Amino acid sequence: MMRLQALILAELDRAKALKKIRGLTITEITQRLPSSDARVTVYKSVTALLDEGLVAEGVKAGRARSFYMTDEGVKAFERIKNEK
């Protein structure tokens, strides 16, 4: 897992985005990240996490898609936290 993907999971965890209704948009994730990654870079990382089943698409926020951590994503994030 790449560093940015781990940071995204951390932000979803911090926001308690664990259910469809609590998802964050790409813009919200980008604004919360401590790094200065471009929105498109964040989008690509979220898409990779989506493909891996670690995040899923939540309810739309206006026209924007939102994303939340799946149970598998929570497990992966716990493994990352325990590695420290």
Order of alpha helices (4+ residues) and beta strands (2+ residues): alpha-beta-alpha-alpha-beta-beta-alpha
